[in-house]
Amino acid sequence: MEIKYKWIFSLILSTNVLINLDHGIIPAATQQIEASLNLSAEELGYLGSLVYAGISLVGLFGGKLFIHFNAKLIVSISYIGMLGSLLMFPQHYKSSWLFYLSRFLTGCAQAPMMIYFPVWVDNFGGESKTIWLTILQGVIPLGIFVGYVLSSVISNIWTWQLAFYAQVALLIPCAIFFILFVRTKDFEIKRARRSKIDKKSVNPDDVGASMLSVSSHKSYWHMMGELYSIKLWLCCTIVISILYFIVTGIQFWMTDYMIIEMHQNQKTVNIVFAVVSITAPVFGCITGGLIAQKLGGYERTKSLYICVIYCFICCLSAAPVPFTEIFWFGALCVWFLLFFGGAIVPPLMGIMLSSVPKHLKAFANSNTTMFQNLFGFLPAPSIYGFLLERYNAKVAIFTLMYYSFFGLLFMFLAVYVKKQEIKNRKNNPTSVINRTESVLEDEENFNITDRVLQYGDMPLSVSLAQHIDDQIPNYEYEGTKEQEQE
């Protein structure tokens, strides 16, 4: 691999860290921001949600932009838009709608980078692209963590506005280097992908029946109907959206809650919550993936059972939080909640991807991402802020924490659906689907570039896809193996 691609990846990696700093800056300084900008808790919640609204809106057509326009031009505009919106937010305005606009524009500017960076790695990463993709996605929570720490330090010594100016100052060199020194030919994707498919052990005749060619002859609404009739996929999608709702609410509001309701000083809360928010989900995600692999892969019913256990422990961890004023006990409960919430993600994503037919996988992944944005990330800050303003913090935190029990309910429903599928296979052997071939044999199904450009899918958890084949070591499925395990 040429050294220039390594330098470009380093630039992309640095940018991916820096564009996520503001997601940590605001939660670390909610009280100062409310006081400085004369915002209510409800208005601050709307600010948190509008970033995800911008990401979701651009995600609807973002993939198509890279088909019709130059990729470097789009990302260059994203850099400029990101810098402008970040500079716009910490100013003083008489009307709150300008604060809303700035955060919405931040989400709009961030989205093209979120969409295209994994696509670039997929095309130019060569043999290193799997590890590059994993690192690229892994630095997103790192960026939030760094932003949280940066804001905690700066807001305690100076003013919170300096944290945003620091983010801008760090991002400017990346923007300048990208605009001036990255050549278009080194950044524009290669659209001819047939040669890559021919190198795989896939029959060229089968490529014509792949997801892209099959889906192109089906209407959008027909595919929607087919996808949402898959009950297991739908249950798992709802569960993971509930998880992201709770995690986003915790990330945005927990610092404020611990300071006010648990009567702890801000410096201690900032330090403890920073450690909790980075260690718990990361260790949980790694643990969950390893356990799923040891159990024999995501297709096995055992993986669903272990997800139920994780979800149950999440509920137990969340239940005491609204009723305790003991800071260290509350922090421990949140740590367990985030740990087992992180542990549920790898097996649940694998179950979702393996529950849909091959021609729907990319479409399902795109719908899952949109579902998570609309019902997970986007509403959490604003709903909590609304409840906090109209009622009190106890009602808001109770709603956030006990929402986890709905996730447990849908996990039980997913197990029931899986049991019914197994029962139907026993009673009707002719309906068994032969799944001997690997889910990754159809290169276009899991090809990141094709997913993004055809469906506008923002691969937020795309690093999981490269490991699914390893997590499902043997996909033979004629009904007997599952029956033996039952």
Disulfide bonds with the S-S distance in Angstrom:
none
